[in-house]
Amino acid sequence: MFKGFTQSRLSWGILLLSGIALELAALFFQYVMKLDPCIMCVYQRVAVLGLVLAGLVGLLAPTVWLVRVAAAAIWGISAGWGLKLAYELDQMQTNPNPFATCSFMPDFPKWMPLHEWLPSVFMPTGMCTDVPWTFLDVTMAQWMIVIFAGALAVLLLFLLPLLSRQR
């Protein structure tokens, strides 16, 4: 039963829409709530875009094993990188160190300068040590840890039938 779900467009569409919802939430926080994103927040946006990309790839041909493997790889790399970034940001916020600061300019590859192509989304304007928002006494960085860890947990469920002999 779950194997059929992993091969459905619905499952990959849910991943795609989840990523889009997270990106829209980030823009809501930035432009409606006036919370400036730091460099780590911007990098997490890129990780979430990786989840969007994974959903798109999975939607292409969800019944083709190789397409699902490629989508799952993008999903895993993106969620893992996002979890690492969210954890590092949480550490900067909960254990501030004057010697451990974050950069003011993103270090995107020269062939993909997202902060120049779309500065309204990818140009950091905030400080990593600021904690401008909490919900239920949980910071945004901590919520992102939960979100990326959840994405990895769901990926593990997807990998079970993907790695089984029944392709």
N, C-alpha and C positions, 0 to 999 in steps of 0.2 A: 504494500500500500504506500509506504513512504517513498519507496523507490520510484513509483509512478509520479509522486508529487515533485521529486527532484528533476524529473524529465518533463515537467509541464512548464508552459510559458507563465502560468500564474505564479509559480515559486520565484522565478527570476524577475518577474514584474514586481513582485513584492519587494525584492532586494533593491531594484531600480527605484521604486517609489519611496522606499525608506531613505535611500541616499539623497534623493531630491528633497524630501521633507527636511532632512537634517541641514542641507545647504540653505533651504529657505528659512529655516529657524535661525541659522547663523546670520543671514542677511537681516532678519527681523531684529535680532539682538543688536546688530551694528547700526541699522538705519532708523529703526523705530524706537528702540530703547536707548540708543546713543552710547552703546558700549563699544569702545575701540578694541579691535582685535590685535593681539600681540603676534609676534612672529610664529610662536608655537601654535596659536589658534589658526593662523593662515596655513601652516603646514598640515594641521589636522583637517582643514577644508580640502586640501589636496588628497589626503587619505580617504576622505568621504567620497570625493570624486572617483577614486579608485573603486569604491563599492558601486557607484553608479555605472562605471565602465563594466564591472563584472556582471551587473544585471543586464546591461545591453548585450554583452557577448553571449551570456546564457540565453537571452531571448532569441538570438539569431537562429539557433538550431538546438533546442534543449534535449532532443532525443539522440543527438550525435555525441558519443562518448568523448571524443577529443575536444569538442567545443565546451562541454561541461568541465573537463579537466582544465582547459585554459581559463574559463571563467572562475573556477574554484581557486586556481593559482593567483589570479588577480585579486580575488576576494581575500585570500589568506594573507598575501603580501600587504594589501592595503589595511586590513584590520589589524594585523600585527604591528605595522609601522605606526598606525594611529594610536594603538594601545601604548606603545613605547613613548610616543610624543606626549600623550595625555598624562602618563605617569611622570615623565620628566617635568612637565609643567606643574603638576601637583606638588612635586618635590620642591620646585622653586618657590611655590607659594606657601607651603607649610613649613619649610626649613630655609628661609631666606639666607643667602650668603652673598656678601658684597663682592666676592671674587667670582661668583658663578652668575653671570648675567646673560641675557639673550641679546642677539643682534637686533639692530634696527632695520636692516635690509635683508630681504630673503636671498637665499643662495640657490636660486633655481639654475638649471643648466642654461648655458648660453643659447642653445637651440630651442629653449622653451621658457623664455622670460615672462612667466605668467603675470608678475607684478607690473610689467610694462604693457602687456597686451590688455590686461583688465585690472587696472589699479584699484578700481572701486571694490573689488572682491579680494584681491591678493596682495594689496599693499598694507603692511602692518602699521598701525598708528597707536597701539597701546603698549603698555609695559607688562612683561611676563609676571612680575611679582604682584601686580594689582589683582585683587579679587573683587570685581565690581558687582557680582551677582551670585546669589545662592538660592537654592530651593530645598526646603526641608533640611537646612543646615549643611547642604552638600554643594560644593562649588561646581562651576561649569566643568573644570578639568576633571573632577571626580565623577561627574555624570558621564563625561566622555570615556572615562575608564570603563564604566559600566556598559556603555553602548558598544565600544570596540570589543570588550571581553564577551559580550553577548553575541556580537557578530561572529566571533571566533567559535563560540559554543555552537551556534546554529550551523556554521560551516562544518564542524565535526559531524553533526547529524547528517549533513549532505554527503560527506565523504564516505560514510558507512556503505551505502548502496553503490556509490561511484567506484569504490575500490573492490567491491565484491566481484566474484567471477561472472555474475550475470550482468552483462553490460547491455 
